[in-house]
Amino acid sequence: MPTHLTADDLDRALRLRDLTDPAQGHHALQLVLDDVVQALARSWSVRVRTVRTPPIVSVADNYDLLGFTPQDVTRDVRYSRYLSPTTMLRSHTSADIPAALRARACEDPPAVRDELIVVPGLVYRRDVIDRTHVGEPHQVDLWRLRVDHRVCSTDLDELAQAVVDAVLPGAPWRATPSPHPYTELGRQLDVHHGQEWLELAEFGLIADHVLGGAGLDPTRWSGLALGMGLDRALMLRKGIPDIRYLRSNDPRARAQLVDLLPWHPVSRLPSIRRDLSVVIDDPTDDEELGDLVRRALAHRADDIESVHVLARTPHDALPVHVRERLGTAPGQSNAVVCLVLRPLEHTLTDREANALRNDVYRAIHRGPRLELA
């Protein structure tokens, strides 16, 4: 896998519309975000500061200054999109927080003593392809920053309740321990919806090392930090079954993405399944497969509902005649990959389905011999 993004990859990423930004057109994601921000502002009686910056950030702000160690797997090029050794496309909106905190540290005395910092926007990851994941999801970071008043675990409970009430009014919720590099008392916020528990956000107290690293004295400053996936929040709020609908051009879908009313099902086109026998390198996982497919197919990747590995057999465990037929080498595996094709807006012919199948095959296959449809 390339270490850095190509110019074409970067151009494609930067041209993608940010659905949270009113300047780029109205979308229901903005309504969910507004509901959450207004609920917190009312509850705390604080000033709201919204931060919107280009998604190119320093590696230091994205990882180092938030407490990620050099060994954290999330830094791997399989999961992060680097432009150079020192810059990247942000992998979470938390990457904009260190700069926002540094700006506050320059105020002496502080202009505001209690503030809600809101950082919404696109983030860029290498992720699986299925009905709930995309490579460029929308996130929001909500950080309450206070001076000369310590926050505590009770404030965390109030934060969780306010967010759940804004996204899914009346839904049961739970908070379970979940350590994060940039928080103390880190927790995962789950909501009970549709007979199951689903993750909604992660939150905690702002870690002293994050405050100190930004030039804020942690004996005076404290606060709360919460990060939430806005795509998931909107899908839960409206009952949207497939994340691809959020960007769909189908008039039946677009008409429903201007409000927070319950989703009315749009007729789903039939799916086409293809099981592929491919040779992959041993570290390859569903996230890397998803990224390889998105890069190879570009806008046509929206015709794919899911890609995931059903089974894999390492080279050393394959019979000799199978190794010879596939051309595997040590450090590789024979994988059975399930590919499900289901465009949202048109029906595929067999010929089109086979062409997509072959393009996916070429994108992920690392063997010397091809088996095309």
C-alpha positions as CSV (number, residue, x, y, z in Angstrom):
1,M,0.0,0.0,0.0
2,P,1.4,3.5,-0.8
3,T,2.8,5.4,2.1
4,H,1.3,8.8,1.0
5,L,-1.8,9.8,-0.9
6,T,-1.4,10.6,-4.6
7,A,-2.4,14.1,-5.9
8,D,-5.6,12.5,-7.4
9,D,-6.5,10.8,-4.1
10,L,-6.1,14.1,-2.3
11,D,-8.1,16.1,-4.9
12,R,-10.9,13.5,-4.7
13,A,-10.9,13.7,-0.9
14,L,-11.0,17.5,-0.7
15,R,-13.8,17.8,-3.3
16,L,-16.1,15.6,-1.2
17,R,-19.0,17.6,0.1
18,D,-19.1,18.1,3.9
19,L,-22.8,17.5,4.8
20,T,-22.4,19.2,8.2
21,D,-21.5,22.5,6.6
22,P,-24.5,24.8,5.8
23,A,-22.4,26.7,3.3
24,Q,-22.4,23.6,1.1
25,G,-26.1,23.1,1.2
26,H,-28.8,22.0,3.6
27,H,-28.8,18.5,5.0
28,A,-30.5,16.7,7.9
29,L,-27.0,16.0,9.4
30,Q,-26.9,19.7,10.3
31,L,-30.3,19.4,12.2
32,V,-29.0,16.6,14.4
33,L,-25.8,18.6,15.1
34,D,-27.8,21.7,15.9
35,D,-30.1,19.8,18.3
36,V,-27.1,18.4,20.2
37,V,-25.3,21.8,20.4
38,Q,-28.4,23.7,21.4
39,A,-29.2,21.1,24.1
40,L,-25.8,21.5,25.6
41,A,-25.7,25.2,25.3
42,R,-29.0,25.5,27.2
43,S,-28.0,23.0,29.8
44,W,-24.7,24.7,30.6
45,S,-25.5,28.3,29.7
46,V,-22.2,28.5,27.8
47,R,-20.8,30.3,24.8
48,V,-20.6,28.1,21.7
49,R,-17.5,28.3,19.5
50,T,-17.7,26.4,16.2
51,V,-14.4,25.5,14.6
52,R,-14.3,24.7,10.9
53,T,-10.9,24.3,9.3
54,P,-9.5,22.4,6.2
55,P,-9.1,18.7,7.0
56,I,-5.3,18.7,6.4
57,V,-3.7,18.6,9.8
58,S,-0.3,17.9,11.3
59,V,0.5,14.4,12.5
60,A,1.4,16.0,15.8
61,D,-2.1,17.5,16.3
62,N,-3.8,14.3,15.1
63,Y,-1.9,11.9,17.2
64,D,1.1,13.2,19.4
65,L,-0.6,16.1,21.2
66,L,-3.6,14.0,22.0
67,G,-1.6,11.3,23.7
68,F,-1.3,8.6,21.1
69,T,1.9,6.6,21.3
70,P,4.2,5.9,18.4
71,Q,3.2,2.3,18.6
72,D,-0.6,2.8,18.3
73,V,-1.9,0.7,15.4
74,T,-4.2,3.5,14.2
75,R,-1.1,5.4,12.9
76,D,-0.4,2.6,10.4
77,V,-0.8,3.6,6.7
78,R,-3.5,0.9,6.5
79,Y,-5.8,3.1,8.6
80,S,-4.5,6.7,8.2
81,R,-4.2,8.9,5.1
82,Y,-0.8,10.6,5.1
83,L,0.3,13.4,2.7
84,S,3.8,13.5,4.0
85,P,5.8,12.4,7.1
86,T,4.3,15.3,9.0
87,T,0.9,16.0,7.5
88,M,-2.3,14.0,6.9
89,L,-6.0,14.1,6.4
90,R,-7.4,14.1,9.9
91,S,-8.6,10.7,11.1
92,H,-10.9,12.3,13.7
93,T,-12.2,15.8,14.4
94,S,-10.3,15.7,17.7
95,A,-7.3,16.6,15.5
96,D,-8.5,20.3,15.5
97,I,-8.7,20.5,19.3
98,P,-5.0,21.1,20.1
99,A,-5.0,24.3,17.9
100,A,-8.3,25.4,19.5
101,L,-6.9,25.0,23.0
102,R,-3.7,26.8,22.0
103,A,-5.8,29.7,20.9
104,R,-7.4,29.8,24.4
105,A,-4.0,29.7,26.1
106,C,-3.1,33.0,24.3
107,E,-5.9,34.8,26.1
108,D,-4.8,36.4,29.4
109,P,-7.0,36.9,31.2
110,P,-9.5,34.4,29.6
111,A,-12.1,36.1,27.5
112,V,-14.6,33.3,28.3
113,R,-14.6,31.2,31.4
114,D,-16.9,28.4,30.3
115,E,-17.1,27.5,26.6
116,L,-18.4,24.7,24.3
117,I,-16.0,24.1,21.5
118,V,-17.8,22.4,18.5
119,V,-15.7,20.8,15.8
120,P,-17.8,19.1,13.0
121,G,-16.7,17.8,9.7
122,L,-15.4,15.0,7.5
123,V,-12.8,12.6,8.7
124,Y,-10.8,10.2,6.6
125,R,-10.1,6.6,7.3
126,R,-9.5,3.3,5.7
127,D,-12.6,1.4,6.6
128,V,-14.7,-1.6,5.7
129,I,-17.4,-1.4,3.0
130,D,-20.9,-2.2,4.4
131,R,-24.2,-0.6,5.1
132,T,-23.0,1.4,8.1
133,H,-19.4,2.4,7.2
134,V,-17.7,4.7,4.6
135,G,-14.2,5.9,4.2
136,E,-15.1,9.5,4.9
137,P,-17.6,9.7,7.7
138,H,-18.8,12.8,9.5
139,Q,-17.9,13.4,13.1
140,V,-18.3,16.1,15.7
141,D,-16.1,16.8,18.7
142,L,-17.8,18.6,21.6
143,W,-15.4,19.9,24.3
144,R,-16.5,21.9,27.3
145,L,-13.6,24.0,28.5
146,R,-13.8,25.7,32.0
147,V,-11.4,27.7,34.0
148,D,-11.3,27.9,37.8
149,H,-14.0,25.3,38.2
150,R,-13.3,21.5,38.2
151,V,-15.5,19.2,36.3
152,C,-16.2,15.6,37.6
153,S,-17.9,12.3,36.8
154,T,-21.4,13.9,37.5
155,D,-20.8,16.3,34.7
156,L,-20.1,13.3,32.4
157,D,-23.5,11.8,33.3
158,E,-25.2,15.1,32.5
159,L,-23.3,15.3,29.2
160,A,-24.4,11.8,28.2
161,Q,-28.0,12.4,29.1
162,A,-28.2,15.6,27.2
163,V,-26.7,14.1,24.0
164,V,-29.0,11.1,24.1
165,D,-32.1,13.3,24.7
166,A,-31.1,15.4,21.6
167,V,-30.4,12.5,19.3
168,L,-32.8,9.8,20.4
169,P,-35.3,11.3,22.9
170,G,-36.3,8.8,25.6
171,A,-33.8,6.1,24.5
172,P,-32.2,4.0,27.3
173,W,-28.5,4.5,27.5
174,R,-25.4,3.1,29.3
175,A,-21.8,4.2,29.7
176,T,-19.1,1.6,29.9
177,P,-15.4,2.2,30.6
178,S,-13.4,2.9,27.4
179,P,-9.9,4.4,27.8
180,H,-8.9,7.1,25.3
181,P,-5.4,8.7,25.0
182,Y,-6.8,12.2,25.5
183,T,-9.3,11.7,28.3
184,E,-9.5,10.5,31.9
185,L,-12.5,8.3,33.0
186,G,-13.0,7.5,29.4
187,R,-16.3,5.9,28.5
188,Q,-18.3,4.6,25.6
189,L,-21.9,5.8,25.3
190,D,-24.3,3.2,24.0
191,V,-28.1,3.6,23.3
192,H,-30.6,0.8,23.2
193,H,-32.4,0.9,19.8
194,G,-34.1,-1.7,17.7
195,Q,-33.6,-4.5,20.3
196,E,-29.8,-4.0,20.6
197,W,-27.2,-1.7,22.1
198,L,-25.4,0.5,19.6
199,E,-22.4,2.8,20.2
200,L,-23.3,6.5,19.9
201,A,-20.3,8.3,21.2
202,E,-17.1,8.2,23.3
203,F,-16.4,10.7,26.1
204,G,-14.5,11.6,29.2
205,L,-12.7,14.3,31.2
206,I,-10.1,16.2,29.3
207,A,-6.7,14.7,30.2
208,D,-4.3,17.0,32.0
209,H,-1.5,16.3,29.5
210,V,-3.7,17.6,26.6
211,L,-4.4,20.9,28.5
212,G,-0.8,21.2,29.6
213,G,0.5,20.5,26.1
214,A,-1.6,23.4,24.8
215,G,-0.3,25.8,27.4
216,L,-3.3,25.7,29.7
217,D,-2.5,25.1,33.4
218,P,-4.4,21.9,34.4
219,T,-4.6,23.1,38.0
220,R,-6.9,25.9,36.7
221,W,-8.4,24.5,33.5
222,S,-10.6,21.4,33.1
223,G,-13.3,20.1,30.9
224,L,-15.3,17.4,29.1
225,A,-14.6,15.8,25.7
226,L,-17.1,13.9,23.6
227,G,-16.7,12.6,20.0
228,M,-19.7,11.3,18.0
229,G,-20.3,9.9,14.6
230,L,-23.0,12.1,13.0
231,D,-23.8,9.6,10.2
232,R,-24.7,7.0,12.8
233,A,-26.6,9.5,14.8
234,L,-28.7,10.6,11.9
235,M,-29.3,7.0,10.7
236,L,-30.5,6.1,14.2
237,R,-32.7,9.2,14.5
238,K,-34.5,8.7,11.2
239,G,-34.2,4.9,10.8
240,I,-32.1,5.0,7.6
241,P,-31.0,1.5,6.7
242,D,-27.9,2.2,4.5
243,I,-25.3,4.9,4.9
244,R,-25.1,5.4,1.2
245,Y,-28.5,7.1,1.2
246,L,-27.0,10.1,3.0
247,R,-25.3,11.1,-0.3
248,S,-27.9,9.5,-2.7
249,N,-29.1,11.4,-5.8
250,D,-32.3,9.4,-5.8
251,P,-35.1,12.1,-5.5
252,R,-37.0,9.7,-3.1
253,A,-34.0,9.8,-0.7
254,R,-33.0,13.4,-1.1
255,A,-36.5,14.6,-0.3
256,Q,-36.2,12.9,3.1
257,L,-32.8,14.3,3.9
258,V,-34.0,17.8,4.7
259,D,-35.7,17.0,8.0
260,L,-35.6,14.6,11.0
261,L,-39.0,12.9,10.3
262,P,-38.9,9.0,10.3
263,W,-37.5,7.4,7.1
264,H,-40.0,6.0,4.6
265,P,-38.5,2.9,2.9
266,V,-37.2,3.4,-0.6
267,S,-37.6,0.3,-2.8
268,R,-34.4,-1.6,-2.6
269,L,-33.0,-3.0,-5.8
270,P,-32.0,-6.7,-5.9
271,S,-28.6,-7.6,-4.7
272,I,-26.0,-9.6,-6.6
273,R,-23.5,-11.7,-4.7
274,R,-20.1,-12.8,-6.0
275,D,-17.7,-14.9,-3.9
276,L,-14.1,-14.3,-5.0
277,S,-11.2,-16.6,-4.4
278,V,-8.2,-14.3,-4.2
279,V,-4.6,-14.2,-3.0
280,I,-4.0,-11.5,-0.4
281,D,-1.0,-10.5,1.7
282,D,-1.4,-11.8,5.3
283,P,-1.8,-8.4,7.1
284,T,-4.8,-7.5,4.8
285,D,-8.0,-7.0,6.7
286,D,-11.5,-5.9,5.8
287,E,-10.6,-2.2,6.3
288,E,-7.7,-2.4,3.9
289,L,-9.8,-4.3,1.4
290,G,-12.4,-1.6,1.6
291,D,-9.9,1.1,0.9
292,L,-8.4,-0.8,-2.0
293,V,-11.8,-1.2,-3.6
294,R,-12.7,2.5,-3.1
295,R,-9.5,3.7,-4.6
296,A,-9.8,1.4,-7.6
297,L,-13.5,2.0,-8.4
298,A,-13.8,5.7,-7.3
299,H,-17.5,6.8,-7.7
300,R,-18.5,3.3,-8.8
301,A,-17.8,2.1,-5.3
302,D,-21.2,3.4,-4.3
303,D,-22.7,0.4,-6.3
304,I,-21.2,-2.0,-3.7
305,E,-23.1,-2.8,-0.5
306,S,-20.4,-4.8,1.2
307,V,-17.0,-6.5,0.9
308,H,-15.7,-8.8,3.6
309,V,-13.5,-11.9,4.0
310,L,-15.5,-15.1,4.6
311,A,-12.4,-17.3,5.2
312,R,-8.7,-17.3,4.6
313,T,-6.1,-20.1,4.4
314,P,-2.4,-19.2,4.9
315,H,0.1,-20.3,2.2
316,D,1.7,-22.9,4.5
317,A,-1.7,-24.6,5.1
318,L,-2.7,-24.9,1.5
319,P,-2.2,-28.2,-0.4
320,V,0.8,-28.1,-2.7
321,H,-1.4,-28.3,-5.9
322,V,-3.5,-25.4,-4.7
323,R,-0.4,-23.3,-4.0
324,E,0.8,-24.0,-7.5
325,R,-2.6,-23.2,-9.1
326,L,-3.0,-19.9,-7.2
327,G,0.6,-19.0,-7.2
328,T,0.7,-18.1,-3.6
329,A,3.9,-17.2,-1.8
330,P,5.0,-17.3,1.9
331,G,3.3,-14.4,3.7
332,Q,0.2,-14.7,1.6
333,S,-3.2,-16.4,2.0
334,N,-6.0,-17.6,-0.2
335,A,-9.1,-15.7,0.9
336,V,-12.7,-16.2,0.0
337,V,-14.2,-12.7,-0.2
338,C,-17.9,-12.0,-0.3
339,L,-18.8,-9.2,-2.6
340,V,-22.4,-7.8,-2.6
341,L,-23.4,-5.5,-5.4
342,R,-26.6,-3.4,-4.8
343,P,-26.8,0.1,-6.4
344,L,-29.3,2.4,-4.8
345,E,-30.4,4.1,-8.0
346,H,-30.2,1.7,-10.9
347,T,-30.2,-2.1,-11.7
348,L,-27.1,-3.8,-12.8
349,T,-27.1,-6.0,-15.9
350,D,-25.2,-9.3,-15.7
351,R,-22.5,-7.7,-17.9
352,E,-22.1,-4.7,-15.6
353,A,-22.1,-6.9,-12.5
354,N,-19.3,-9.0,-13.9
355,A,-17.3,-6.0,-14.9
356,L,-17.6,-4.6,-11.4
357,R,-16.7,-8.0,-10.0
358,N,-13.6,-8.1,-12.2
359,D,-12.5,-4.6,-11.1
360,V,-12.9,-5.5,-7.4
361,Y,-11.0,-8.8,-8.1
362,R,-8.1,-6.9,-9.7
363,A,-8.0,-4.3,-6.9
364,I,-7.5,-6.9,-4.1
365,H,-5.9,-9.9,-5.8
366,R,-2.1,-10.2,-5.3
367,G,-1.5,-13.5,-7.1
368,P,0.2,-14.0,-10.5
369,R,-2.8,-15.6,-12.1
370,L,-6.2,-14.0,-12.8
371,E,-9.6,-15.8,-12.7
372,L,-12.0,-13.3,-14.3
373,A,-15.7,-13.6,-14.9
